[in-house]
Amino acid sequence: MEVYVSYNRYIQNNINQQLASKDYPLCYFKNGQAAELNFVLQKENNIIGIEVVKGEKVKSRSLNIFSITNNPSYSICLSLENFT
């Protein structure tokens, strides 16, 4: 469990730094259903959701809720499965 938590924080921090270096506003999504998405980008009329999940879990309830409510251009879900 500790490895997953460290991975999650490391990846989130890395994405945060990369987005900030490209002058993207750092935004996230949260709604009343306890769904929270790590990053939301907007470029012109395109919305992109990015979620970093623990372990090898590749399904994200938060990303699904975000996609239904906001109809993004596309969404990205990062997990350990992306890197193994």
PDB file of N, CA, C and O in Angstrom:
ATOM      1  N   MET A   1       0.817  -1.192   0.000  1.00  0.00           N
ATOM      2  CA  MET A   1       0.000   0.000   0.000  1.00  0.00           C
ATOM      3  C   MET A   1       0.864   1.261   0.000  1.00  0.00           C
ATOM      4  O   MET A   1       0.551   2.213  -0.715  1.00  0.00           O
ATOM      5  N   GLU A   2       1.922   1.289   0.769  1.00  0.00           N
ATOM      6  CA  GLU A   2       2.795   2.456   0.859  1.00  0.00           C
ATOM      7  C   GLU A   2       3.413   2.791  -0.500  1.00  0.00           C
ATOM      8  O   GLU A   2       3.584   3.967  -0.824  1.00  0.00           O
ATOM      9  N   VAL A   3       3.747   1.783  -1.289  1.00  0.00           N
ATOM     10  CA  VAL A   3       4.322   2.018  -2.619  1.00  0.00           C
ATOM     11  C   VAL A   3       3.307   2.736  -3.497  1.00  0.00           C
ATOM     12  O   VAL A   3       3.669   3.665  -4.220  1.00  0.00           O
ATOM     13  N   TYR A   4       2.040   2.321  -3.447  1.00  0.00           N
ATOM     14  CA  TYR A   4       1.007   2.947  -4.265  1.00  0.00           C
ATOM     15  C   TYR A   4       0.789   4.407  -3.875  1.00  0.00           C
ATOM     16  O   TYR A   4       0.628   5.266  -4.742  1.00  0.00           O
ATOM     17  N   VAL A   5       0.784   4.686  -2.581  1.00  0.00           N
ATOM     18  CA  VAL A   5       0.594   6.054  -2.109  1.00  0.00           C
ATOM     19  C   VAL A   5       1.753   6.930  -2.581  1.00  0.00           C
ATOM     20  O   VAL A   5       1.532   8.041  -3.064  1.00  0.00           O
ATOM     21  N   SER A   6       2.985   6.440  -2.445  1.00  0.00           N
ATOM     22  CA  SER A   6       4.157   7.195  -2.890  1.00  0.00           C
ATOM     23  C   SER A   6       4.112   7.426  -4.401  1.00  0.00           C
ATOM     24  O   SER A   6       4.399   8.524  -4.876  1.00  0.00           O
ATOM     25  N   TYR A   7       3.751   6.391  -5.146  1.00  0.00           N
ATOM     26  CA  TYR A   7       3.645   6.503  -6.602  1.00  0.00           C
ATOM     27  C   TYR A   7       2.620   7.568  -6.974  1.00  0.00           C
ATOM     28  O   TYR A   7       2.878   8.432  -7.813  1.00  0.00           O
ATOM     29  N   ASN A   8       1.461   7.492  -6.339  1.00  0.00           N
ATOM     30  CA  ASN A   8       0.374   8.407  -6.633  1.00  0.00           C
ATOM     31  C   ASN A   8       0.803   9.853  -6.397  1.00  0.00           C
ATOM     32  O   ASN A   8       0.575  10.716  -7.244  1.00  0.00           O
ATOM     33  N   ARG A   9       1.411  10.113  -5.271  1.00  0.00           N
ATOM     34  CA  ARG A   9       1.856  11.478  -4.954  1.00  0.00           C
ATOM     35  C   ARG A   9       2.960  11.932  -5.894  1.00  0.00           C
ATOM     36  O   ARG A   9       2.972  13.086  -6.325  1.00  0.00           O
ATOM     37  N   TYR A  10       3.886  11.040  -6.217  1.00  0.00           N
ATOM     38  CA  TYR A  10       4.986  11.374  -7.119  1.00  0.00           C
ATOM     39  C   TYR A  10       4.452  11.757  -8.500  1.00  0.00           C
ATOM     40  O   TYR A  10       4.852  12.780  -9.057  1.00  0.00           O
ATOM     41  N   ILE A  11       3.563  10.953  -9.047  1.00  0.00           N
ATOM     42  CA  ILE A  11       3.021  11.213 -10.381  1.00  0.00           C
ATOM     43  C   ILE A  11       2.193  12.499 -10.379  1.00  0.00           C
ATOM     44  O   ILE A  11       2.312  13.315 -11.293  1.00  0.00           O
ATOM     45  N   GLN A  12       1.353  12.682  -9.354  1.00  0.00           N
ATOM     46  CA  GLN A  12       0.558  13.910  -9.276  1.00  0.00           C
ATOM     47  C   GLN A  12       1.460  15.146  -9.214  1.00  0.00           C
ATOM     48  O   GLN A  12       1.204  16.144  -9.888  1.00  0.00           O
ATOM     49  N   ASN A  13       2.496  15.071  -8.415  1.00  0.00           N
ATOM     50  CA  ASN A  13       3.419  16.193  -8.292  1.00  0.00           C
ATOM     51  C   ASN A  13       4.130  16.461  -9.614  1.00  0.00           C
ATOM     52  O   ASN A  13       4.300  17.615 -10.008  1.00  0.00           O
ATOM     53  N   ASN A  14       4.543  15.406 -10.292  1.00  0.00           N
ATOM     54  CA  ASN A  14       5.229  15.552 -11.569  1.00  0.00           C
ATOM     55  C   ASN A  14       4.310  16.194 -12.610  1.00  0.00           C
ATOM     56  O   ASN A  14       4.727  17.098 -13.334  1.00  0.00           O
ATOM     57  N   ILE A  15       3.078  15.734 -12.686  1.00  0.00           N
ATOM     58  CA  ILE A  15       2.112  16.313 -13.631  1.00  0.00           C
ATOM     59  C   ILE A  15       1.871  17.778 -13.285  1.00  0.00           C
ATOM     60  O   ILE A  15       1.832  18.637 -14.166  1.00  0.00           O
ATOM     61  N   ASN A  16       1.713  18.051 -12.005  1.00  0.00           N
ATOM     62  CA  ASN A  16       1.510  19.418 -11.535  1.00  0.00           C
ATOM     63  C   ASN A  16       2.646  20.338 -12.008  1.00  0.00           C
ATOM     64  O   ASN A  16       2.396  21.431 -12.517  1.00  0.00           O
ATOM     65  N   GLN A  17       3.877  19.891 -11.836  1.00  0.00           N
ATOM     66  CA  GLN A  17       5.040  20.686 -12.244  1.00  0.00           C
ATOM     67  C   GLN A  17       5.086  20.881 -13.760  1.00  0.00           C
ATOM     68  O   GLN A  17       5.391  21.973 -14.240  1.00  0.00           O
ATOM     69  N   GLN A  18       4.787  19.830 -14.501  1.00  0.00           N
ATOM     70  CA  GLN A  18       4.817  19.928 -15.965  1.00  0.00           C
ATOM     71  C   GLN A  18       3.759  20.894 -16.480  1.00  0.00           C
ATOM     72  O   GLN A  18       4.029  21.699 -17.371  1.00  0.00           O
ATOM     73  N   LEU A  19       2.562  20.815 -15.923  1.00  0.00           N
ATOM     74  CA  LEU A  19       1.491  21.717 -16.351  1.00  0.00           C
ATOM     75  C   LEU A  19       1.817  23.168 -15.994  1.00  0.00           C
ATOM     76  O   LEU A  19       1.608  24.079 -16.796  1.00  0.00           O
ATOM     77  N   ALA A  20       2.327  23.364 -14.790  1.00  0.00           N
ATOM     78  CA  ALA A  20       2.693  24.720 -14.350  1.00  0.00           C
ATOM     79  C   ALA A  20       3.794  25.300 -15.244  1.00  0.00           C
ATOM     80  O   ALA A  20       3.775  26.491 -15.554  1.00  0.00           O
ATOM     81  N   SER A  21       4.749  24.467 -15.658  1.00  0.00           N
ATOM     82  CA  SER A  21       5.844  24.954 -16.505  1.00  0.00           C
ATOM     83  C   SER A  21       5.361  25.350 -17.899  1.00  0.00           C
ATOM     84  O   SER A  21       6.024  26.116 -18.598  1.00  0.00           O
ATOM     85  N   LYS A  22       4.202  24.823 -18.298  1.00  0.00           N
ATOM     86  CA  LYS A  22       3.609  25.162 -19.602  1.00  0.00           C
ATOM     87  C   LYS A  22       2.534  26.233 -19.465  1.00  0.00           C
ATOM     88  O   LYS A  22       1.804  26.516 -20.415  1.00  0.00           O
ATOM     89  N   ASP A  23       2.440  26.830 -18.272  1.00  0.00           N
ATOM     90  CA  ASP A  23       1.483  27.907 -17.986  1.00  0.00           C
ATOM     91  C   ASP A  23       0.020  27.491 -18.079  1.00  0.00           C
ATOM     92  O   ASP A  23      -0.844  28.325 -18.350  1.00  0.00           O
ATOM     93  N   TYR A  24      -0.268  26.208 -17.858  1.00  0.00           N
ATOM     94  CA  TYR A  24      -1.658  25.777 -17.748  1.00  0.00           C
ATOM     95  C   TYR A  24      -2.186  26.164 -16.377  1.00  0.00           C
ATOM     96  O   TYR A  24      -1.482  25.989 -15.383  1.00  0.00           O
ATOM     97  N   PRO A  25      -3.403  26.684 -16.292  1.00  0.00           N
ATOM     98  CA  PRO A  25      -3.986  26.915 -14.970  1.00  0.00           C
ATOM     99  C   PRO A  25      -4.196  25.562 -14.282  1.00  0.00           C
ATOM    100  O   PRO A  25      -4.665  24.613 -14.911  1.00  0.00           O
ATOM    101  N   LEU A  26      -3.855  25.475 -13.008  1.00  0.00           N
ATOM    102  CA  LEU A  26      -3.986  24.215 -12.279  1.00  0.00           C
ATOM    103  C   LEU A  26      -5.397  24.125 -11.706  1.00  0.00           C
ATOM    104  O   LEU A  26      -5.728  24.800 -10.732  1.00  0.00           O
ATOM    105  N   CYS A  27      -6.213  23.288 -12.319  1.00  0.00           N
ATOM    106  CA  CYS A  27      -7.614  23.121 -11.939  1.00  0.00           C
ATOM    107  C   CYS A  27      -7.902  21.661 -11.634  1.00  0.00           C
ATOM    108  O   CYS A  27      -7.216  20.765 -12.124  1.00  0.00           O
ATOM    109  N   TYR A  28      -8.919  21.432 -10.825  1.00  0.00           N
ATOM    110  CA  TYR A  28      -9.370  20.084 -10.540  1.00  0.00           C
ATOM    111  C   TYR A  28     -10.887  20.084 -10.534  1.00  0.00           C
ATOM    112  O   TYR A  28     -11.517  21.140 -10.589  1.00  0.00           O
ATOM    113  N   PHE A  29     -11.477  18.880 -10.467  1.00  0.00           N
ATOM    114  CA  PHE A  29     -12.922  18.719 -10.478  1.00  0.00           C
ATOM    115  C   PHE A  29     -13.365  18.030  -9.199  1.00  0.00           C
ATOM    116  O   PHE A  29     -12.773  17.035  -8.781  1.00  0.00           O
ATOM    117  N   LYS A  30     -14.400  18.562  -8.586  1.00  0.00           N
ATOM    118  CA  LYS A  30     -14.990  17.929  -7.407  1.00  0.00           C
ATOM    119  C   LYS A  30     -16.477  18.218  -7.432  1.00  0.00           C
ATOM    120  O   LYS A  30     -16.904  19.337  -7.714  1.00  0.00           O
ATOM    121  N   ASN A  31     -17.268  17.180  -7.128  1.00  0.00           N
ATOM    122  CA  ASN A  31     -18.710  17.413  -7.072  1.00  0.00           C
ATOM    123  C   ASN A  31     -19.282  16.861  -5.768  1.00  0.00           C
ATOM    124  O   ASN A  31     -18.548  16.310  -4.948  1.00  0.00           O
ATOM    125  N   GLY A  32     -20.568  17.007  -5.583  1.00  0.00           N
ATOM    126  CA  GLY A  32     -21.224  16.600  -4.345  1.00  0.00           C
ATOM    127  C   GLY A  32     -21.289  15.098  -4.133  1.00  0.00           C
ATOM    128  O   GLY A  32     -21.664  14.650  -3.049  1.00  0.00           O
ATOM    129  N   GLN A  33     -20.938  14.317  -5.130  1.00  0.00           N
ATOM    130  CA  GLN A  33     -20.977  12.853  -5.013  1.00  0.00           C
ATOM    131  C   GLN A  33     -19.625  12.293  -4.575  1.00  0.00           C
ATOM    132  O   GLN A  33     -19.344  11.114  -4.786  1.00  0.00           O
ATOM    133  N   ALA A  34     -18.804  13.119  -3.978  1.00  0.00           N
ATOM    134  CA  ALA A  34     -17.475  12.724  -3.504  1.00  0.00           C
ATOM    135  C   ALA A  34     -16.563  12.278  -4.647  1.00  0.00           C
ATOM    136  O   ALA A  34     -15.641  11.489  -4.438  1.00  0.00           O
ATOM    137  N   ALA A  35     -16.816  12.777  -5.838  1.00  0.00           N
ATOM    138  CA  ALA A  35     -15.945  12.494  -6.974  1.00  0.00           C
ATOM    139  C   ALA A  35     -14.949  13.631  -7.098  1.00  0.00           C
ATOM    140  O   ALA A  35     -15.319  14.805  -7.067  1.00  0.00           O
ATOM    141  N   GLU A  36     -13.684  13.272  -7.239  1.00  0.00           N
ATOM    142  CA  GLU A  36     -12.646  14.283  -7.371  1.00  0.00           C
ATOM    143  C   GLU A  36     -11.651  13.852  -8.444  1.00  0.00           C
ATOM    144  O   GLU A  36     -11.134  12.735  -8.418  1.00  0.00           O
ATOM    145  N   LEU A  37     -11.395  14.745  -9.373  1.00  0.00           N
ATOM    146  CA  LEU A  37     -10.465  14.478 -10.457  1.00  0.00           C
ATOM    147  C   LEU A  37      -9.230  15.327 -10.228  1.00  0.00           C
ATOM    148  O   LEU A  37      -9.340  16.509  -9.900  1.00  0.00           O
ATOM    149  N   ASN A  38      -8.046  14.734 -10.398  1.00  0.00           N
ATOM    150  CA  ASN A  38      -6.797  15.419 -10.072  1.00  0.00           C
ATOM    151  C   ASN A  38      -6.533  16.666 -10.903  1.00  0.00           C
ATOM    152  O   ASN A  38      -6.125  17.694 -10.362  1.00  0.00           O
ATOM    153  N   PHE A  39      -6.760  16.588 -12.206  1.00  0.00           N
ATOM    154  CA  PHE A  39      -6.438  17.715 -13.080  1.00  0.00           C
ATOM    155  C   PHE A  39      -7.495  17.873 -14.164  1.00  0.00           C
ATOM    156  O   PHE A  39      -8.002  16.892 -14.710  1.00  0.00           O
ATOM    157  N   VAL A  40      -7.813  19.116 -14.462  1.00  0.00           N
ATOM    158  CA  VAL A  40      -8.703  19.444 -15.573  1.00  0.00           C
ATOM    159  C   VAL A  40      -8.021  20.544 -16.372  1.00  0.00           C
ATOM    160  O   VAL A  40      -7.658  21.589 -15.832  1.00  0.00           O
ATOM    161  N   LEU A  41      -7.853  20.297 -17.652  1.00  0.00           N
ATOM    162  CA  LEU A  41      -7.220  21.275 -18.541  1.00  0.00           C
ATOM    163  C   LEU A  41      -8.250  21.801 -19.521  1.00  0.00           C
ATOM    164  O   LEU A  41      -9.160  21.082 -19.933  1.00  0.00           O
ATOM    165  N   GLN A  42      -8.097  23.052 -19.887  1.00  0.00           N
ATOM    166  CA  GLN A  42      -8.923  23.611 -20.937  1.00  0.00           C
ATOM    167  C   GLN A  42      -8.022  24.348 -21.905  1.00  0.00           C
ATOM    168  O   GLN A  42      -7.251  25.225 -21.512  1.00  0.00           O
ATOM    169  N   LYS A  43      -8.124  23.989 -23.159  1.00  0.00           N
ATOM    170  CA  LYS A  43      -7.379  24.659 -24.220  1.00  0.00           C
ATOM    171  C   LYS A  43      -8.382  24.973 -25.313  1.00  0.00           C
ATOM    172  O   LYS A  43      -8.909  24.078 -25.974  1.00  0.00           O
ATOM    173  N   GLU A  44      -8.636  26.258 -25.490  1.00  0.00           N
ATOM    174  CA  GLU A  44      -9.689  26.725 -26.393  1.00  0.00           C
ATOM    175  C   GLU A  44     -11.008  26.097 -25.953  1.00  0.00           C
ATOM    176  O   GLU A  44     -11.414  26.294 -24.808  1.00  0.00           O
ATOM    177  N   ASN A  45     -11.688  25.352 -26.817  1.00  0.00           N
ATOM    178  CA  ASN A  45     -12.965  24.729 -26.450  1.00  0.00           C
ATOM    179  C   ASN A  45     -12.818  23.286 -25.993  1.00  0.00           C
ATOM    180  O   ASN A  45     -13.820  22.605 -25.772  1.00  0.00           O
ATOM    181  N   ASN A  46     -11.598  22.811 -25.849  1.00  0.00           N
ATOM    182  CA  ASN A  46     -11.357  21.424 -25.464  1.00  0.00           C
ATOM    183  C   ASN A  46     -11.114  21.306 -23.964  1.00  0.00           C
ATOM    184  O   ASN A  46     -10.338  22.063 -23.383  1.00  0.00           O
ATOM    185  N   ILE A  47     -11.798  20.336 -23.349  1.00  0.00           N
ATOM    186  CA  ILE A  47     -11.604  20.035 -21.933  1.00  0.00           C
ATOM    187  C   ILE A  47     -10.998  18.644 -21.840  1.00  0.00           C
ATOM    188  O   ILE A  47     -11.426  17.721 -22.532  1.00  0.00           O
ATOM    189  N   ILE A  48      -9.990  18.503 -20.972  1.00  0.00           N
ATOM    190  CA  ILE A  48      -9.297  17.227 -20.792  1.00  0.00           C
ATOM    191  C   ILE A  48      -9.244  16.922 -19.297  1.00  0.00           C
ATOM    192  O   ILE A  48      -8.819  17.761 -18.503  1.00  0.00           O
ATOM    193  N   GLY A  49      -9.678  15.723 -18.918  1.00  0.00           N
ATOM    194  CA  GLY A  49      -9.609  15.287 -17.526  1.00  0.00           C
ATOM    195  C   GLY A  49      -8.451  14.314 -17.338  1.00  0.00           C
ATOM    196  O   GLY A  49      -8.237  13.429 -18.166  1.00  0.00           O
ATOM    197  N   ILE A  50      -7.701  14.478 -16.243  1.00  0.00           N
ATOM    198  CA  ILE A  50      -6.582  13.584 -15.929  1.00  0.00           C
ATOM    199  C   ILE A  50      -6.752  13.079 -14.501  1.00  0.00           C
ATOM    200  O   ILE A  50      -6.884  13.873 -13.569  1.00  0.00           O
ATOM    201  N   GLU A  51      -6.749  11.764 -14.332  1.00  0.00           N
ATOM    202  CA  GLU A  51      -6.883  11.141 -13.020  1.00  0.00           C
ATOM    203  C   GLU A  51      -5.703  10.207 -12.777  1.00  0.00           C
ATOM    204  O   GLU A  51      -5.350   9.408 -13.644  1.00  0.00           O
ATOM    205  N   VAL A  52      -5.097  10.308 -11.602  1.00  0.00           N
ATOM    206  CA  VAL A  52      -4.035   9.404 -11.179  1.00  0.00           C
ATOM    207  C   VAL A  52      -4.628   8.502 -10.107  1.00  0.00           C
ATOM    208  O   VAL A  52      -5.052   8.979  -9.054  1.00  0.00           O
ATOM    209  N   VAL A  53      -4.659   7.187 -10.375  1.00  0.00           N
ATOM    210  CA  VAL A  53      -5.254   6.247  -9.430  1.00  0.00           C
ATOM    211  C   VAL A  53      -4.190   5.377  -8.786  1.00  0.00           C
ATOM    212  O   VAL A  53      -3.120   5.159  -9.354  1.00  0.00           O
ATOM    213  N   LYS A  54      -4.494   4.887  -7.603  1.00  0.00           N
ATOM    214  CA  LYS A  54      -3.551   4.050  -6.864  1.00  0.00           C
ATOM    215  C   LYS A  54      -3.470   2.663  -7.481  1.00  0.00           C
ATOM    216  O   LYS A  54      -4.448   2.149  -8.024  1.00  0.00           O
ATOM    217  N   GLY A  55      -2.298   2.071  -7.390  1.00  0.00           N
ATOM    218  CA  GLY A  55      -2.100   0.689  -7.797  1.00  0.00           C
ATOM    219  C   GLY A  55      -2.331   0.456  -9.271  1.00  0.00           C
ATOM    220  O   GLY A  55      -2.064   1.324 -10.103  1.00  0.00           O
ATOM    221  N   GLU A  56      -2.826  -0.718  -9.583  1.00  0.00           N
ATOM    222  CA  GLU A  56      -3.062  -1.096 -10.969  1.00  0.00           C
ATOM    223  C   GLU A  56      -4.526  -0.944 -11.361  1.00  0.00           C
ATOM    224  O   GLU A  56      -4.934  -1.384 -12.436  1.00  0.00           O
ATOM    225  N   LYS A  57      -5.307  -0.326 -10.495  1.00  0.00           N
ATOM    226  CA  LYS A  57      -6.716  -0.080 -10.765  1.00  0.00           C
ATOM    227  C   LYS A  57      -6.814   0.886 -11.947  1.00  0.00           C
ATOM    228  O   LYS A  57      -6.246   1.977 -11.903  1.00  0.00           O
ATOM    229  N   VAL A  58      -7.519   0.500 -12.982  1.00  0.00           N
ATOM    230  CA  VAL A  58      -7.594   1.351 -14.164  1.00  0.00           C
ATOM    231  C   VAL A  58      -8.963   1.993 -14.354  1.00  0.00           C
ATOM    232  O   VAL A  58      -9.143   2.794 -15.271  1.00  0.00           O
ATOM    233  N   LYS A  59      -9.918   1.662 -13.515  1.00  0.00           N
ATOM    234  CA  LYS A  59     -11.225   2.296 -13.598  1.00  0.00           C
ATOM    235  C   LYS A  59     -11.303   3.382 -12.535  1.00  0.00           C
ATOM    236  O   LYS A  59     -10.883   3.187 -11.395  1.00  0.00           O
ATOM    237  N   SER A  60     -11.838   4.506 -12.921  1.00  0.00           N
ATOM    238  CA  SER A  60     -11.952   5.634 -12.012  1.00  0.00           C
ATOM    239  C   SER A  60     -13.396   6.131 -12.002  1.00  0.00           C
ATOM    240  O   SER A  60     -13.897   6.618 -13.015  1.00  0.00           O
ATOM    241  N   ARG A  61     -14.047   6.009 -10.875  1.00  0.00           N
ATOM    242  CA  ARG A  61     -15.421   6.492 -10.727  1.00  0.00           C
ATOM    243  C   ARG A  61     -15.462   8.012 -10.959  1.00  0.00           C
ATOM    244  O   ARG A  61     -16.361   8.530 -11.622  1.00  0.00           O
ATOM    245  N   SER A  62     -14.475   8.700 -10.401  1.00  0.00           N
ATOM    246  CA  SER A  62     -14.417  10.155 -10.551  1.00  0.00           C
ATOM    247  C   SER A  62     -14.279  10.566 -12.016  1.00  0.00           C
ATOM    248  O   SER A  62     -14.932  11.508 -12.465  1.00  0.00           O
ATOM    249  N   LEU A  63     -13.437   9.864 -12.751  1.00  0.00           N
ATOM    250  CA  LEU A  63     -13.243  10.180 -14.164  1.00  0.00           C
ATOM    251  C   LEU A  63     -14.525   9.911 -14.951  1.00  0.00           C
ATOM    252  O   LEU A  63     -14.864  10.658 -15.869  1.00  0.00           O
ATOM    253  N   ASN A  64     -15.231   8.847 -14.589  1.00  0.00           N
ATOM    254  CA  ASN A  64     -16.494   8.517 -15.245  1.00  0.00           C
ATOM    255  C   ASN A  64     -17.534   9.614 -14.982  1.00  0.00           C
ATOM    256  O   ASN A  64     -18.210  10.060 -15.908  1.00  0.00           O
ATOM    257  N   ILE A  65     -17.661  10.043 -13.737  1.00  0.00           N
ATOM    258  CA  ILE A  65     -18.615  11.103 -13.393  1.00  0.00           C
ATOM    259  C   ILE A  65     -18.247  12.402 -14.108  1.00  0.00           C
ATOM    260  O   ILE A  65     -19.115  13.093 -14.642  1.00  0.00           O
ATOM    261  N   PHE A  66     -16.959  12.727 -14.115  1.00  0.00           N
ATOM    262  CA  PHE A  66     -16.497  13.929 -14.822  1.00  0.00           C
ATOM    263  C   PHE A  66     -16.861  13.855 -16.301  1.00  0.00           C
ATOM    264  O   PHE A  66     -17.343  14.835 -16.869  1.00  0.00           O
ATOM    265  N   SER A  67     -16.637  12.713 -16.925  1.00  0.00           N
ATOM    266  CA  SER A  67     -16.917  12.544 -18.351  1.00  0.00           C
ATOM    267  C   SER A  67     -18.404  12.694 -18.655  1.00  0.00           C
ATOM    268  O   SER A  67     -18.776  13.296 -19.662  1.00  0.00           O
ATOM    269  N   ILE A  68     -19.246  12.152 -17.795  1.00  0.00           N
ATOM    270  CA  ILE A  68     -20.691  12.244 -18.000  1.00  0.00           C
ATOM    271  C   ILE A  68     -21.174  13.686 -17.844  1.00  0.00           C
ATOM    272  O   ILE A  68     -21.991  14.158 -18.635  1.00  0.00           O
ATOM    273  N   THR A  69     -20.675  14.378 -16.836  1.00  0.00           N
ATOM    274  CA  THR A  69     -21.180  15.720 -16.547  1.00  0.00           C
ATOM    275  C   THR A  69     -20.542  16.823 -17.396  1.00  0.00           C
ATOM    276  O   THR A  69     -21.140  17.887 -17.557  1.00  0.00           O
ATOM    277  N   ASN A  70     -19.351  16.595 -17.938  1.00  0.00           N
ATOM    278  CA  ASN A  70     -18.637  17.662 -18.651  1.00  0.00           C
ATOM    279  C   ASN A  70     -18.337  17.383 -20.118  1.00  0.00           C
ATOM    280  O   ASN A  70     -17.919  18.286 -20.842  1.00  0.00           O
ATOM    281  N   ASN A  71     -18.542  16.153 -20.564  1.00  0.00           N
ATOM    282  CA  ASN A  71     -18.307  15.786 -21.957  1.00  0.00           C
ATOM    283  C   ASN A  71     -16.947  16.285 -22.476  1.00  0.00           C
ATOM    284  O   ASN A  71     -16.895  17.064 -23.428  1.00  0.00           O
ATOM    285  N   PRO A  72     -15.839  15.831 -21.842  1.00  0.00           N
ATOM    286  CA  PRO A  72     -14.512  16.303 -22.258  1.00  0.00           C
ATOM    287  C   PRO A  72     -14.116  15.783 -23.640  1.00  0.00           C
ATOM    288  O   PRO A  72     -14.663  14.795 -24.131  1.00  0.00           O
ATOM    289  N   SER A  73     -13.159  16.468 -24.249  1.00  0.00           N
ATOM    290  CA  SER A  73     -12.628  16.020 -25.539  1.00  0.00           C
ATOM    291  C   SER A  73     -12.037  14.628 -25.406  1.00  0.00           C
ATOM    292  O   SER A  73     -12.235  13.771 -26.267  1.00  0.00           O
ATOM    293  N   TYR A  74     -11.311  14.412 -24.320  1.00  0.00           N
ATOM    294  CA  TYR A  74     -10.834  13.094 -23.943  1.00  0.00           C
ATOM    295  C   TYR A  74     -10.397  13.107 -22.496  1.00  0.00           C
ATOM    296  O   TYR A  74     -10.264  14.167 -21.885  1.00  0.00           O
ATOM    297  N   SER A  75     -10.175  11.919 -21.949  1.00  0.00           N
ATOM    298  CA  SER A  75      -9.785  11.767 -20.549  1.00  0.00           C
ATOM    299  C   SER A  75      -8.597  10.831 -20.461  1.00  0.00           C
ATOM    300  O   SER A  75      -8.408   9.962 -21.312  1.00  0.00           O
ATOM    301  N   ILE A  76      -7.789  11.020 -19.409  1.00  0.00           N
ATOM    302  CA  ILE A  76      -6.588  10.214 -19.208  1.00  0.00           C
ATOM    303  C   ILE A  76      -6.626   9.657 -17.804  1.00  0.00           C
ATOM    304  O   ILE A  76      -6.844  10.397 -16.845  1.00  0.00           O
ATOM    305  N   CYS A  77      -6.416   8.347 -17.673  1.00  0.00           N
ATOM    306  CA  CYS A  77      -6.336   7.695 -16.370  1.00  0.00           C
ATOM    307  C   CYS A  77      -4.965   7.043 -16.256  1.00  0.00           C
ATOM    308  O   CYS A  77      -4.629   6.155 -17.039  1.00  0.00           O
ATOM    309  N   LEU A  78      -4.166   7.488 -15.273  1.00  0.00           N
ATOM    310  CA  LEU A  78      -2.823   6.934 -15.058  1.00  0.00           C
ATOM    311  C   LEU A  78      -2.836   6.033 -13.844  1.00  0.00           C
ATOM    312  O   LEU A  78      -3.390   6.386 -12.802  1.00  0.00           O
ATOM    313  N   SER A  79      -2.226   4.868 -13.979  1.00  0.00           N
ATOM    314  CA  SER A  79      -2.082   3.927 -12.861  1.00  0.00           C
ATOM    315  C   SER A  79      -0.766   3.190 -13.022  1.00  0.00           C
ATOM    316  O   SER A  79      -0.051   3.389 -14.004  1.00  0.00           O
ATOM    317  N   LEU A  80      -0.446   2.340 -12.059  1.00  0.00           N
ATOM    318  CA  LEU A  80       0.778   1.537 -12.175  1.00  0.00           C
ATOM    319  C   LEU A  80       0.748   0.667 -13.427  1.00  0.00           C
ATOM    320  O   LEU A  80       1.803   0.315 -13.956  1.00  0.00           O
ATOM    321  N   GLU A  81      -0.424   0.319 -13.901  1.00  0.00           N
ATOM    322  CA  GLU A  81      -0.534  -0.508 -15.099  1.00  0.00           C
ATOM    323  C   GLU A  81       0.097   0.204 -16.297  1.00  0.00           C
ATOM    324  O   GLU A  81       0.615  -0.458 -17.196  1.00  0.00           O
ATOM    325  N   ASN A  82       0.065   1.537 -16.326  1.00  0.00           N
ATOM    326  CA  ASN A  82       0.682   2.289 -17.418  1.00  0.00           C
ATOM    327  C   ASN A  82       2.206   2.162 -17.425  1.00  0.00           C
ATOM    328  O   ASN A  82       2.844   2.399 -18.451  1.00  0.00           O
ATOM    329  N   PHE A  83       2.787   1.790 -16.287  1.00  0.00           N
ATOM    330  CA  PHE A  83       4.243   1.829 -16.143  1.00  0.00           C
ATOM    331  C   PHE A  83       4.882   0.480 -15.861  1.00  0.00           C
ATOM    332  O   PHE A  83       6.078   0.414 -15.578  1.00  0.00           O
ATOM    333  N   THR A  84       4.109  -0.601 -15.931  1.00  0.00           N
ATOM    334  CA  THR A  84       4.679  -1.927 -15.664  1.00  0.00           C
ATOM    335  C   THR A  84       4.799  -2.714 -16.942  1.00  0.00           C
ATOM    336  O   THR A  84       5.258  -3.856 -16.923  1.00  0.00           O
TER     337      THR A  84
END
